[in-house]
């Protein structure tokens, strides 16, 4: 099992600390780690990399992702409905 070292992060801008504390107080984040995780996951660099990886994916990658999904029981086939048809006179 890998050991994980703790990391200390210093915030030098009081307004940033105040904003994080405010968001935690109103329930936006449970803790500072949640705030950092959201910031990192939504950063433009991450989004660009995700798009690039998606473009380079293969059918095998898609199948593996679907099989690893915790929601495998969800039906992905679209429901089929007959469209109403009206008589047309010419």
For each residue, the residues with C-beta under 8 A, 3 or more apart:
1:
2:
3:
4:
5:
6:
7:
8:
9: 32 36
10:
11: 16 17 20
12:
13: 16 17
14: 17 18
15: 18 19
16: 11 13 19 20
17: 11 13 14 20 21
18: 14 15 21 22
19: 15 16 22 23
20: 11 16 17 23 24 29 32 35
21: 17 18 24 25
22: 18 19 25 26
23: 19 20 26 28 29 35
24: 20 21 27 28 29 30 31 32 35
25: 21 22
26: 22 23
27: 24
28: 23 24 35
29: 20 23 24 32 34 35 38
30: 24 34
31: 24 34 35
32: 9 20 24 29 35 36
33: 36 37
34: 29 30 31 37 38
35: 20 23 24 28 29 31 32 38 39
36: 9 32 33 39 40
37: 33 34 40 41
38: 29 34 35 41 42
39: 35 36 42 43
40: 36 37 43 46
41: 37 38 46
42: 38 39 46 47
43: 39 40 46 47
44: 47 48
45: 48 49
46: 40 41 42 43 49 50
47: 42 43 44 50 51
48: 44 45 51 52
49: 45 46 52 53
50: 46 47 53 54
51: 47 48 54 55
52: 48 49 55 56
53: 49 50 56 57
54: 50 51 57
55: 51 52
56: 52 53
57: 53 54 61 62
58: 61 62
59: 62 63
60: 63 64
61: 57 58 64 65
62: 57 58 59 65 66
63: 59 60 66 67
64: 60 61 67 68
65: 61 62 68 69
66: 62 63 69 72
67: 63 64 72
68: 64 65
69: 65 66 72
70:
71: 74
72: 66 67 69
73:
74: 71
75:
76:
77:
78:
79:
80:
81:
82:
83:
84:
85:
86:
87:
88:
89:
90:
